[in-house]
Amino acid sequence: MTLPHTPASPAGDDRTFQVDLRGLVDLLSHHLYSSPRVYLRELLQNAVDALTARHGLEPGAPADAFGIRLYADGSVVRVEDDGVGLTEADVHTFLATIGRSSKRADQVAEQRADFIGQFGIGLLSCFLVADEIHVVSRSARTPDAPAVEWRGRGDGSYTVRALPAGARTRPGTTVTLTPRADAGEWTRPVQVQALARHFGSLLRHPVTFDGGTGGPAAPVNPEPAPWARSYPTPGARARALAAYGEEIFGFTPLDTIDLDLPAVGLKGIACVLPEAVPAGRRHGHRVHVKGMLLSEQAEEILPEWAFFVRCVLDAESLRPTASRESLYEDDTLAAVRDALAERLRAWIARTAASDPDLLGRFLQTHHLAVKSLAVHDDEILRMLLPWLPFETTDGHATLDEFARTHRTVLVTSSVEEFRQVAAIAAAAGLGVVNGGYTYDRELVHRLPEIRPEVAVADLDPGTLTAHLDTVDRETELAAAAYLAQARDALAVFDCDVALRTFQPASAPALLLDSREARHERTRSQLAREQQGGVWGDILGHLRQEAPRAQLILNQLNPLVRTAVTIDEPELARTSAEALYGQAAMLSRRPLRPAESSLINRSFLELLAHALRKDS
């Protein structure tokens, strides 16, 4: 509402801010609230708070003695409650003053935690769908006070008048909206009923809806929350909770986890997702505060690693933000997050001890989430590390299975390194684990904490080369000329060439070249190019002997046995380049431009040589 401007006074007297109500409503609709649909949530919230205050006045009244009634017929939307109501003085104080909430009144200040709303701006959300708000109220605190009518308009004006004694005989409040033509999407009867169920399905006070058809009013929240109901057997309860999770989230949970934190009045369930999700992708959770839906996308209620569940929660002591669409980050929320994380850990531990089949399905689906947890949680590490699946030279296996056949476990630092050596290492009897995936290398190195008899070491090219069989001296001397030509041809790639025998015989060559080695060679090359400059001095201090790549030729392969007998220098160089290119492609690492050019050139030259020979 806009206050008149008063000229400045030389005495410097206090002034009152001017408030443009239309501008404020525009601010609410575009920046505070996510959608006009929140008007019904705000009306329900005000009604629930009024009922809470009424029960405070009459603590002996049955829980269902007072309720909320909704009505919508397309022309009006009406919300009526049996709450504490307002006197005319209350109306002037609370409805006509933006930002002041009746929950801040002295008589209920100590009970503030009992109320959902704490900001006193909720009623303004009704201007998102209507140009006028009509309120009729009668106070339960002052029974002899007359009923009062308040009409607030979007232009900032309002009227208040006392009503005749018979206008409203019972305490409570009725709010009536006449929707604007552009608000039909949110005020049609079917939509009002859907919104009431969406926001109020877990409210503790009875809520009914009348669609103006002449039939009986339909209950909005006919049953308590599913975790608060009684069931004949634990199995029946588990099925009911799973069915509720499917209804809310659209998937059948792998399992449901009871969440109960009496200290903050929190109850609910966590539904374990039946399918894996990308690492770090956090699902929103459905959070109610005192039964009223606050948010469907509350990510902050659980730690980041708990992306394998979606939760439905109802809490008493969590604090909403001003929009009442998310949670305020404070010490209470942090404590709740830690306590819920502990409940999830306890479920994992309980499942590991009592239900190996469920644990297996869970780990198969969500092993990445558990790995992220095990990195920081020693208890989970000790409990589940032997059962977590890893990519190994024996295929996908748990570390427990792998350690039974390999007392020395080698782990690669990257996926590409594992792919380079996997087949050769397996044929040589080496036990290698792919450590290139998130968390895997760190976790494998902690295996001796669980299995002291197992040794873990990083795989390096020298380790693998040492397990390849050498060729006899006569064969080595016969191939010396070819190997020299090959080394010269591949010097541009800082690559050495050696002749060995290894399985499988179908593999003609193996390229051993780690990412760290390539980075070091690149840095050395840059240092050489920058000699004499500032960067040359800096890189010169960092420079060390750059490790060379190794192309290991397999003497058991028929193609290699033929290649090492080539006495034509150019053909020998081309064949060595082709073997290098094929080994580089089999490593599945990104090819450098020079390597791609080499592969194309060597192929064409070999093709041309074959055609000349045939002709």
C-alpha positions as CSV (number, residue, x, y, z in Angstrom):
1,M,0.0,0.0,0.0
2,T,1.4,3.4,-0.9
3,L,1.8,6.0,1.8
4,P,1.6,9.7,0.9
5,H,4.8,11.7,0.6
6,T,5.6,14.1,3.4
7,P,7.9,17.1,2.8
8,A,11.3,17.0,4.5
9,S,11.5,18.6,7.9
10,P,14.5,20.6,9.0
11,A,14.2,18.9,12.4
12,G,15.1,15.5,10.8
13,D,12.0,13.7,12.1
14,D,11.5,10.0,11.5
15,R,9.7,8.9,8.3
16,T,7.9,5.8,7.1
17,F,9.0,3.9,4.0
18,Q,6.6,4.1,1.1
19,V,5.4,0.7,-0.2
20,D,4.1,0.2,-3.7
21,L,1.9,-2.9,-3.2
22,R,1.7,-3.7,-7.0
23,G,5.5,-3.5,-7.2
24,L,5.8,-5.7,-4.1
25,V,3.4,-8.3,-5.6
26,D,5.4,-8.3,-8.8
27,L,8.5,-8.9,-6.7
28,L,6.9,-11.8,-4.9
29,S,5.6,-13.4,-8.1
30,H,8.9,-13.2,-10.0
31,H,11.6,-13.5,-7.4
32,L,10.2,-15.0,-4.1
33,Y,7.7,-17.6,-5.1
34,S,8.3,-20.2,-7.8
35,S,4.7,-20.2,-9.1
36,P,1.3,-18.6,-8.5
37,R,0.1,-21.9,-7.2
38,V,1.7,-21.1,-3.8
39,Y,-1.3,-18.9,-3.0
40,L,-3.2,-22.0,-1.9
41,R,-0.3,-23.2,0.2
42,E,-0.1,-19.9,1.9
43,L,-3.8,-19.9,2.7
44,L,-3.6,-23.5,4.0
45,Q,-0.5,-22.5,6.1
46,N,-2.4,-19.5,7.6
47,A,-5.3,-21.8,8.5
48,V,-3.1,-24.4,10.0
49,D,-1.3,-21.8,12.2
50,A,-4.7,-20.5,13.3
51,L,-5.8,-24.0,14.3
52,T,-2.5,-24.5,16.2
53,A,-3.2,-21.3,18.1
54,R,-6.8,-22.4,18.8
55,H,-5.6,-25.7,20.2
56,G,-3.2,-23.7,22.4
57,L,-6.2,-21.9,23.8
58,E,-8.3,-25.1,24.2
59,P,-5.7,-27.9,24.8
60,G,-8.4,-30.4,25.9
61,A,-10.2,-30.3,22.5
62,P,-9.9,-33.4,20.3
63,A,-7.3,-33.2,17.5
64,D,-10.1,-33.4,14.9
65,A,-12.4,-30.9,16.6
66,F,-11.3,-28.1,14.4
67,G,-10.6,-28.3,10.7
68,I,-10.2,-26.6,7.3
69,R,-12.7,-26.4,4.5
70,L,-11.9,-25.5,0.9
71,Y,-14.5,-24.5,-1.7
72,A,-14.0,-23.7,-5.4
73,D,-16.6,-23.5,-8.1
74,G,-14.7,-21.6,-10.8
75,S,-16.0,-18.2,-9.8
76,V,-14.5,-18.1,-6.2
77,V,-11.9,-19.8,-4.1
78,R,-12.7,-20.0,-0.4
79,V,-10.7,-21.3,2.5
80,E,-12.4,-21.5,5.9
81,D,-10.9,-22.6,9.2
82,D,-12.0,-23.0,12.8
83,G,-8.8,-21.4,14.1
84,V,-8.1,-18.7,16.6
85,G,-9.5,-15.8,14.5
86,L,-8.9,-12.1,14.6
87,T,-10.4,-9.1,16.3
88,E,-10.7,-5.7,14.5
89,A,-7.5,-4.5,16.2
90,D,-5.7,-7.7,15.0
91,V,-6.9,-7.0,11.5
92,H,-5.4,-3.5,11.5
93,T,-2.2,-4.7,13.1
94,F,-1.6,-7.8,11.1
95,L,-3.5,-7.9,7.8
96,A,-2.8,-4.2,6.9
97,T,0.8,-4.1,7.8
98,I,3.2,-5.8,5.4
99,G,5.8,-8.0,7.0
100,R,4.1,-8.4,10.4
101,S,2.9,-11.8,11.4
102,S,0.3,-12.6,14.0
103,K,2.6,-15.4,15.1
104,R,4.8,-12.7,16.5
105,A,2.2,-11.5,18.9
106,D,3.2,-11.5,22.6
107,Q,0.8,-14.1,23.6
108,V,2.2,-16.7,21.2
109,A,5.8,-15.5,21.0
110,E,7.0,-18.4,23.1
111,Q,5.2,-20.9,20.8
112,R,6.7,-19.7,17.6
113,A,8.1,-23.1,16.8
114,D,4.6,-24.5,16.7
115,F,3.8,-22.4,13.6
116,I,4.7,-22.9,9.9
117,G,4.7,-19.3,8.8
118,Q,7.1,-16.8,10.3
119,F,7.3,-13.9,7.9
120,G,3.8,-12.3,7.7
121,I,3.7,-11.9,3.9
122,G,1.9,-15.1,2.9
123,L,-1.5,-13.4,2.4
124,L,0.0,-11.2,-0.3
125,S,0.6,-14.3,-2.5
126,C,-3.2,-14.2,-3.1
127,F,-2.7,-11.1,-5.2
128,L,-0.9,-13.4,-7.7
129,V,-4.3,-14.8,-8.7
130,A,-6.9,-12.2,-7.5
131,D,-7.3,-8.4,-7.3
132,E,-9.1,-8.5,-4.0
133,I,-8.9,-10.6,-0.8
134,H,-12.0,-10.8,1.3
135,V,-11.5,-11.9,4.9
136,V,-14.2,-12.5,7.5
137,S,-12.9,-13.5,11.0
138,R,-14.1,-14.0,14.6
139,S,-11.7,-14.2,17.5
140,A,-11.6,-17.1,19.9
141,R,-9.4,-15.2,22.3
142,T,-12.0,-12.4,22.7
143,P,-15.4,-14.2,22.4
144,D,-17.5,-11.1,22.9
145,A,-15.7,-9.2,20.1
146,P,-17.8,-8.9,16.9
147,A,-16.9,-10.6,13.7
148,V,-14.8,-8.4,11.4
149,E,-14.6,-8.0,7.6
150,W,-11.4,-6.9,5.8
151,R,-11.2,-6.3,2.1
152,G,-7.7,-5.7,0.6
153,R,-7.2,-4.6,-3.0
154,G,-4.2,-4.9,-5.3
155,D,-3.9,-1.1,-5.6
156,G,-2.9,-0.9,-1.9
157,S,-6.2,0.1,-0.4
158,Y,-8.3,-1.7,2.2
159,T,-11.5,-1.4,4.2
160,V,-12.4,-2.8,7.6
161,R,-15.7,-3.0,9.3
162,A,-17.4,-4.8,12.2
163,L,-20.2,-7.2,11.2
164,P,-23.5,-7.8,12.9
165,A,-23.6,-10.3,15.8
166,G,-25.1,-13.1,13.6
167,A,-22.7,-12.7,10.7
168,R,-20.4,-15.4,12.0
169,T,-21.2,-17.2,15.2
170,R,-18.2,-19.5,15.5
171,P,-14.6,-18.5,15.9
172,G,-12.4,-18.8,12.8
173,T,-11.6,-17.2,9.6
174,T,-12.8,-17.3,6.0
175,V,-10.7,-16.0,3.1
176,T,-12.5,-15.6,-0.2
177,L,-10.8,-14.8,-3.6
178,T,-12.4,-13.8,-6.8
179,P,-9.9,-15.0,-9.4
180,R,-8.7,-12.8,-12.3
181,A,-9.4,-14.1,-15.8
182,D,-5.8,-14.9,-16.3
183,A,-5.6,-17.1,-13.2
184,G,-8.0,-19.8,-14.3
185,E,-5.1,-22.3,-14.5
186,W,-4.6,-22.2,-10.8
187,T,-8.2,-21.6,-9.5
188,R,-10.3,-24.1,-11.4
189,P,-12.0,-26.6,-9.0
190,V,-10.0,-29.6,-10.2
191,Q,-6.8,-27.7,-9.8
192,V,-7.6,-26.3,-6.4
193,Q,-8.3,-29.9,-5.2
194,A,-5.1,-31.1,-6.7
195,L,-3.1,-28.3,-5.1
196,A,-4.7,-29.0,-1.8
197,R,-3.7,-32.7,-2.0
198,H,-0.2,-31.7,-3.2
199,F,0.5,-29.3,-0.3
200,G,-1.7,-30.7,2.4
201,S,-1.7,-34.5,2.1
202,L,0.2,-34.9,5.4
203,L,-1.4,-32.1,7.4
204,R,-2.5,-33.2,10.9
205,H,-5.8,-31.2,10.9
206,P,-8.7,-32.5,8.8
207,V,-9.0,-30.8,5.4
208,T,-12.0,-31.2,3.1
209,F,-12.7,-29.9,-0.4
210,D,-16.1,-28.9,-2.0
211,G,-16.1,-28.5,-5.7
212,G,-19.5,-26.8,-5.8
213,T,-21.3,-29.8,-7.4
214,G,-23.7,-30.3,-4.5
215,G,-22.1,-33.6,-3.4
216,P,-20.4,-34.2,-0.1
217,A,-17.0,-32.6,0.6
218,A,-14.1,-34.9,-0.2
219,P,-11.3,-35.4,2.3
220,V,-7.9,-34.0,1.2
221,N,-5.9,-35.9,3.8
222,P,-8.0,-38.9,4.9
223,E,-5.1,-40.9,6.3
224,P,-2.0,-40.0,8.4
225,A,1.4,-40.3,6.9
226,P,2.2,-44.0,5.8
227,W,5.0,-44.3,8.4
228,A,2.6,-43.3,11.1
229,R,-0.1,-45.9,10.4
230,S,-0.5,-49.4,12.0
231,Y,0.2,-52.5,9.9
232,P,-0.5,-56.2,10.8
233,T,3.0,-57.4,9.9
234,P,6.5,-55.9,9.1
235,G,6.1,-57.2,5.6
236,A,2.8,-55.4,5.1
237,R,4.5,-52.2,6.4
238,A,7.4,-52.6,4.0
239,R,5.1,-53.1,1.1
240,A,3.0,-50.1,2.0
241,L,6.0,-47.8,2.3
242,A,7.3,-49.1,-1.1
243,A,3.9,-48.4,-2.7
244,Y,3.9,-44.9,-1.2
245,G,7.5,-44.3,-2.6
246,E,6.3,-45.5,-6.0
247,E,3.3,-43.2,-5.9
248,I,5.4,-40.2,-4.9
249,F,8.5,-40.7,-7.0
250,G,7.4,-43.0,-9.9
251,F,9.7,-45.9,-9.3
252,T,9.6,-49.1,-7.2
253,P,12.3,-48.7,-4.5
254,L,15.0,-51.3,-4.1
255,D,14.3,-50.9,-0.4
256,T,12.8,-48.3,2.0
257,I,14.7,-46.9,5.0
258,D,12.9,-45.6,8.1
259,L,14.0,-42.1,9.1
260,D,13.2,-41.1,12.6
261,L,14.8,-38.2,14.6
262,P,12.8,-37.6,17.7
263,A,15.0,-34.6,18.8
264,V,13.7,-32.5,15.9
265,G,10.4,-34.3,15.4
266,L,11.4,-35.7,12.0
267,K,9.9,-38.8,10.5
268,G,9.9,-40.2,7.0
269,I,11.4,-42.7,4.6
270,A,14.3,-42.9,2.2
271,C,13.6,-44.8,-1.0
272,V,16.7,-46.5,-2.5
273,L,16.8,-45.9,-6.2
274,P,16.6,-49.1,-8.4
275,E,18.9,-47.6,-11.0
276,A,22.3,-46.0,-10.9
277,V,22.6,-42.2,-11.2
278,P,25.7,-40.2,-12.4
279,A,28.2,-39.4,-9.7
280,G,27.4,-36.1,-8.0
281,R,23.9,-35.8,-9.4
282,R,21.8,-34.9,-6.5
283,H,18.1,-35.7,-6.4
284,G,15.7,-33.3,-4.7
285,H,13.8,-34.6,-1.7
286,R,10.2,-34.1,-0.7
287,V,10.2,-32.2,2.6
288,H,7.2,-31.3,4.7
289,V,7.3,-29.0,7.8
290,K,4.6,-29.9,10.3
291,G,2.7,-31.7,7.5
292,M,2.8,-28.9,5.0
293,L,4.8,-29.6,1.8
294,L,7.7,-27.2,1.8
295,S,9.8,-28.4,-1.2
296,E,10.0,-31.3,-3.7
297,Q,13.6,-30.4,-4.6
298,A,15.3,-30.0,-1.2
299,E,18.9,-31.2,-2.0
300,E,20.4,-29.8,1.2
301,I,18.8,-32.3,3.6
302,L,21.3,-35.1,2.8
303,P,25.0,-35.1,2.2
304,E,26.3,-35.2,-1.4
305,W,27.3,-38.9,-1.3
306,A,23.7,-40.0,-0.6
307,F,22.6,-39.7,-4.2
308,F,21.3,-43.2,-4.2
309,V,18.1,-42.4,-2.3
310,R,15.1,-40.0,-2.5
311,C,13.4,-39.0,0.7
312,V,10.0,-38.0,1.9
313,L,10.3,-36.2,5.3
314,D,8.1,-34.4,7.7
315,A,9.8,-32.3,10.4
316,E,8.8,-30.1,13.3
317,S,11.9,-28.0,13.9
318,L,13.4,-27.3,10.5
319,R,13.3,-23.6,9.5
320,P,11.9,-22.6,6.1
321,T,13.2,-19.7,4.1
322,A,11.1,-16.6,3.4
323,S,9.5,-18.2,0.3
324,R,8.8,-21.4,2.3
325,E,10.1,-23.4,-0.6
326,S,13.4,-24.5,0.8
327,L,15.2,-24.9,4.1
328,Y,17.3,-22.3,5.9
329,E,20.9,-23.4,6.3
330,D,21.6,-23.3,10.1
331,D,23.0,-25.5,12.8
332,T,19.8,-27.5,13.1
333,L,19.8,-28.4,9.4
334,A,23.5,-29.4,9.6
335,A,22.8,-31.6,12.6
336,V,19.8,-33.2,10.8
337,R,21.9,-33.8,7.7
338,D,24.6,-35.6,9.8
339,A,21.9,-37.7,11.7
340,L,20.2,-38.8,8.4
341,A,23.6,-39.7,7.0
342,E,24.2,-41.9,10.0
343,R,20.8,-43.6,9.4
344,L,21.9,-44.4,5.8
345,R,25.2,-45.8,7.0
346,A,23.3,-47.9,9.6
347,W,21.0,-49.3,6.8
348,I,24.1,-50.3,4.8
349,A,25.6,-52.0,7.8
350,R,22.4,-53.8,8.7
351,T,21.9,-54.9,5.1
352,A,25.5,-56.2,4.9
353,A,25.0,-58.3,8.0
354,S,21.5,-59.6,7.4
355,D,20.6,-59.6,3.7
356,P,23.4,-60.4,1.3
357,D,21.1,-60.7,-1.7
358,L,19.8,-57.1,-1.2
359,L,23.4,-55.9,-0.5
360,G,24.5,-57.5,-3.8
361,R,21.8,-55.8,-5.8
362,F,22.5,-52.5,-4.0
363,L,26.2,-52.6,-4.6
364,Q,25.8,-53.6,-8.2
365,T,23.6,-50.6,-8.8
366,H,25.1,-48.0,-6.5
367,H,28.8,-49.0,-6.0
368,L,30.0,-45.6,-7.0
369,A,28.0,-43.9,-4.2
370,V,29.3,-46.5,-1.7
371,K,32.9,-46.0,-2.9
372,S,32.6,-42.3,-2.4
373,L,31.4,-43.0,1.2
374,A,34.1,-45.6,1.9
375,V,36.8,-43.2,1.0
376,H,35.9,-41.0,4.0
377,D,34.2,-43.6,6.3
378,D,36.5,-46.2,7.8
379,E,33.6,-48.3,9.1
380,I,32.0,-48.6,5.7
381,L,35.5,-49.2,4.2
382,R,36.1,-52.2,6.5
383,M,32.6,-53.5,6.0
384,L,32.1,-53.2,2.3
385,L,35.5,-52.8,0.5
386,P,35.9,-56.6,0.0
387,W,32.5,-56.7,-1.7
388,L,32.8,-53.7,-4.0
389,P,33.1,-54.5,-7.7
390,F,36.2,-53.4,-9.7
391,E,37.4,-53.9,-13.2
392,T,40.3,-56.3,-13.2
393,T,42.3,-58.6,-15.4
394,D,40.0,-61.4,-14.2
395,G,36.9,-59.4,-15.4
396,H,34.6,-57.5,-13.1
397,A,35.1,-58.9,-9.6
398,T,35.0,-58.0,-6.0
399,L,38.4,-57.4,-4.3
400,D,37.6,-60.3,-2.0
401,E,37.4,-62.6,-5.0
402,F,40.4,-61.1,-6.7
403,A,42.6,-61.3,-3.6
404,R,42.0,-65.1,-3.3
405,T,44.0,-65.7,-6.5
406,H,46.4,-62.7,-6.5
407,R,48.4,-62.0,-3.3
408,T,50.0,-59.1,-5.1
409,V,47.5,-56.7,-6.6
410,L,48.8,-54.2,-9.1
411,V,46.7,-51.1,-9.8
412,T,46.9,-48.7,-12.8
413,S,46.6,-44.9,-12.5
414,S,44.3,-44.5,-15.5
415,V,41.8,-46.3,-17.6
416,E,43.9,-46.1,-20.7
417,E,46.9,-47.7,-18.9
418,F,44.7,-50.6,-17.8
419,R,43.4,-51.1,-21.3
420,Q,46.9,-51.1,-22.7
421,V,48.1,-53.9,-20.4
422,A,45.0,-55.9,-19.5
423,A,45.3,-58.7,-22.0
424,I,49.0,-59.0,-21.7
425,A,49.0,-58.9,-17.9
426,A,46.2,-61.5,-17.7
427,A,48.2,-63.8,-20.0
428,A,51.3,-63.3,-17.8
429,G,49.3,-64.2,-14.7
430,L,49.5,-60.7,-13.2
431,G,46.6,-59.4,-11.1
432,V,45.8,-55.8,-12.2
433,V,42.9,-53.6,-11.1
434,N,41.8,-50.6,-13.2
435,G,42.4,-47.7,-10.8
436,G,41.4,-45.0,-13.3
437,Y,37.8,-44.6,-12.2
438,T,36.8,-42.2,-9.5
439,Y,37.9,-43.5,-6.0
440,D,39.1,-46.9,-7.3
441,R,42.9,-46.4,-7.0
442,E,42.6,-44.9,-3.5
443,L,40.4,-47.7,-2.3
444,V,42.5,-50.6,-3.8
445,H,45.5,-49.2,-2.0
446,R,43.6,-49.6,1.3
447,L,42.9,-53.3,0.7
448,P,45.8,-54.4,3.1
449,E,43.9,-52.7,5.9
450,I,41.2,-55.3,5.4
451,R,43.4,-58.2,4.0
452,P,46.9,-57.9,5.6
453,E,48.1,-60.8,3.6
454,V,47.6,-58.9,0.3
455,A,50.2,-56.5,-1.1
456,V,49.1,-53.6,-3.3
457,A,51.5,-51.7,-5.7
458,D,51.1,-49.3,-8.6
459,L,51.7,-50.8,-12.0
460,D,54.6,-49.3,-13.9
461,P,55.9,-50.3,-17.4
462,G,59.0,-51.9,-15.8
463,T,56.9,-54.3,-13.8
464,L,55.1,-55.6,-16.8
465,T,58.2,-55.7,-19.0
466,A,59.9,-57.8,-16.3
467,H,57.2,-60.4,-16.7
468,L,57.6,-60.7,-20.4
469,D,59.9,-63.4,-21.7
470,T,63.1,-62.4,-23.4
471,V,64.1,-63.9,-26.7
472,D,67.3,-66.0,-27.1
473,R,70.5,-64.2,-28.0
474,E,70.6,-65.6,-31.6
475,T,67.1,-64.2,-32.3
476,E,68.0,-60.9,-30.7
477,L,71.1,-60.5,-32.9
478,A,69.2,-61.5,-36.1
479,A,66.6,-58.8,-35.4
480,A,69.2,-56.1,-34.3
481,A,69.2,-54.3,-37.7
482,Y,65.5,-54.1,-37.9
483,L,65.2,-52.9,-34.2
484,A,67.7,-50.1,-35.0
485,Q,65.7,-49.0,-38.0
486,A,62.5,-49.1,-35.8
487,R,64.1,-47.0,-33.0
488,D,65.2,-44.4,-35.5
489,A,61.8,-44.2,-37.1
490,L,60.0,-43.8,-33.8
491,A,62.5,-41.5,-32.2
492,V,60.2,-38.6,-33.0
493,F,57.8,-40.1,-30.4
494,D,60.5,-40.7,-27.8
495,C,59.8,-44.4,-28.1
496,D,62.2,-47.3,-27.6
497,V,61.6,-50.6,-29.2
498,A,62.3,-54.1,-27.7
499,L,61.6,-57.7,-28.8
500,R,60.0,-60.1,-26.3
501,T,57.6,-63.0,-26.3
502,F,54.3,-62.9,-24.6
503,Q,50.7,-64.1,-24.8
504,P,48.4,-63.8,-26.6
505,A,50.4,-64.5,-29.7
506,S,47.7,-62.7,-31.7
507,A,49.0,-59.4,-30.3
508,P,51.8,-58.2,-32.5
509,A,52.9,-55.3,-30.3
510,L,52.3,-53.6,-26.9
511,L,52.8,-49.9,-26.4
512,L,53.7,-49.0,-22.8
513,D,53.3,-45.2,-22.3
514,S,51.8,-43.7,-19.2
515,R,50.1,-40.3,-19.1
516,E,52.7,-39.0,-16.7
517,A,55.5,-40.0,-19.1
518,R,53.8,-38.2,-22.0
519,H,53.3,-35.0,-19.9
520,E,57.0,-35.1,-18.9
521,R,58.1,-35.5,-22.5
522,T,55.9,-32.6,-23.5
523,R,57.4,-30.4,-20.7
524,S,60.9,-31.4,-21.8
525,Q,60.2,-30.5,-25.4
526,L,58.8,-27.2,-24.3
527,A,61.9,-26.5,-22.3
528,R,64.1,-27.2,-25.3
529,E,62.1,-24.9,-27.4
530,Q,62.2,-22.1,-24.8
531,Q,65.9,-22.3,-24.0
532,G,67.4,-18.9,-23.0
533,G,64.0,-17.3,-22.1
534,V,62.3,-16.9,-18.8
535,W,60.1,-20.0,-19.3
536,G,63.2,-21.9,-20.4
537,D,64.8,-21.2,-17.0
538,I,61.7,-22.2,-15.1
539,L,61.2,-25.4,-17.0
540,G,64.9,-26.2,-16.9
541,H,64.7,-26.4,-13.1
542,L,61.7,-28.7,-13.4
543,R,63.2,-30.8,-16.1
544,Q,64.3,-34.3,-15.4
545,E,65.2,-37.3,-17.6
546,A,62.0,-37.7,-19.6
547,P,60.8,-41.4,-19.5
548,R,60.5,-42.9,-22.9
549,A,57.6,-44.9,-24.3
550,Q,58.2,-48.6,-25.1
551,L,57.0,-50.5,-28.1
552,I,57.3,-54.2,-27.2
553,L,57.2,-56.4,-30.3
554,N,55.9,-60.0,-29.8
555,Q,58.3,-62.6,-31.3
556,L,55.4,-65.1,-31.1
557,N,53.4,-63.2,-33.6
558,P,53.9,-64.4,-37.2
559,L,53.7,-60.8,-38.6
560,V,56.5,-59.6,-36.3
561,R,58.6,-62.7,-37.1
562,T,58.3,-61.7,-40.8
563,A,58.9,-57.9,-40.1
564,V,62.2,-58.4,-38.3
565,T,63.6,-60.1,-41.4
566,I,63.0,-57.1,-43.6
567,D,66.3,-55.8,-45.0
568,E,64.9,-52.9,-47.1
569,P,65.4,-49.8,-44.8
570,E,62.4,-47.8,-46.0
571,L,60.0,-50.8,-45.7
572,A,61.5,-51.6,-42.3
573,R,60.7,-48.0,-41.1
574,T,57.2,-48.1,-42.5
575,S,56.4,-51.5,-40.9
576,A,57.7,-50.2,-37.5
577,E,55.5,-47.1,-37.8
578,A,52.5,-49.3,-38.7
579,L,53.1,-51.5,-35.7
580,Y,53.4,-48.4,-33.5
581,G,50.2,-47.0,-34.9
582,Q,48.3,-50.2,-34.4
583,A,49.5,-50.5,-30.8
584,A,48.6,-46.9,-30.1
585,M,45.0,-47.4,-31.4
586,L,44.7,-50.6,-29.2
587,S,45.6,-48.5,-26.1
588,R,42.4,-46.5,-26.7
589,R,44.0,-43.3,-25.6
590,P,43.5,-40.1,-27.7
591,L,45.9,-40.0,-30.6
592,R,48.1,-37.0,-31.2
593,P,48.0,-35.4,-34.6
594,A,51.4,-36.7,-35.5
595,E,50.3,-40.2,-34.6
596,S,47.2,-40.0,-36.7
597,S,49.3,-38.8,-39.6
598,L,51.7,-41.6,-39.1
599,I,49.0,-44.2,-39.1
600,N,47.5,-42.9,-42.4
601,R,50.9,-42.6,-44.1
602,S,52.2,-46.0,-43.1
603,F,49.0,-47.7,-44.3
604,L,49.2,-46.0,-47.7
605,E,52.9,-46.8,-48.1
606,L,52.4,-50.5,-47.2
607,L,49.5,-50.7,-49.6
608,A,51.6,-49.1,-52.3
609,H,54.4,-51.5,-51.6
610,A,52.0,-54.5,-51.8
611,L,50.6,-53.3,-55.1
612,R,54.1,-52.7,-56.6
613,K,55.1,-56.2,-55.5
614,D,52.0,-57.8,-57.1
615,S,52.5,-56.0,-60.3
